[in-house]
Amino acid sequence: MYMDQFNKVKKQLSRDLDRERYIHTLGVAETAQCLAMRYETDLDRAYLAGLLHDCAKCIPAKDRLRLCGRWNIPVKAVEEKNTGLLHAKMGAYLAKDKYGVTDPEILSAIACHTVGKPAMTLLEKILFVADYIEANRDKAENLKQIRKTAFLDIDSAVLLILKGTIEYLKSGKSKDIDPDTETVYQYYQKLLEGEES
């Protein structure tokens, strides 16, 4: 059943995404599946979340705010300024509406794969990490360390990714920082210090 769904999704994505984004998507799906093996959770759900995580990424910037209005997707101030941040929430909408995904955890994993959120489920963490470490990525600082950590302690990998993201954004190399990124970072910092339950 899943193989047919995967093939249909891949066929549609190959039309909707540019070549580089499609290659990244396949890498994320495969990495998510590997992490699911490591953490003994459902491989098919992880693969499907990986396939669909960027399904809205190639929607033109000029259309994003209008479509969010039409689809009743709430938009934060930082997302109005940097509409690229909307692709995660828009992707969750499309995964359900266009691709027929009804699993709420897969939809949530897609919606939070860019910024993360406190108390992520294992699937949400797997997708968040897989998006960052997949084999076609090569630009991030400490990528080798993060890849190794991802298969040893996924919470530590989440924290390293958030730390690197915040440092990158604060260096002025990118646009505004979503305030939720700091909140999520602080949550995982406390979790690993044993302060969160």
Number of C-alpha atoms within 10 A of each C-alpha: 5 11 9 9 13 16 11 12 19 18 11 14 21 15 10 16 18 12 12 9 17 19 13 19 26 20 22 33 26 21 24 31 25 18 26 22 14 13 17 9 15 13 20 16 19 28 26 24 31 30 25 28 32 29 29 23 21 13 16 10 14 9 10 21 17 11 13 17 11 9 12 10 14 11 15 13 9 15 18 13 11 16 18 17 19 24 26 25 25 23 23 27 24 21 27 15 11 13 16 12 17 11 12 11 15 24 23 20 28 31 24 20 25 22 20 24 22 14 14 18 12 18 24 24 24 30 29 27 29 25 23 23 23 20 15 14 13 12 8 14 13 12 18 11 11 24 18 13 16 22 16 13 12 20 20 18 25 25 21 22 23 23 16 17 20 16 13 15 14 13 9 10 9 11 12 13 18 17 10 13 19 16 15 20 23 15 18 24 20 13 17 12 9 9 10 11 6
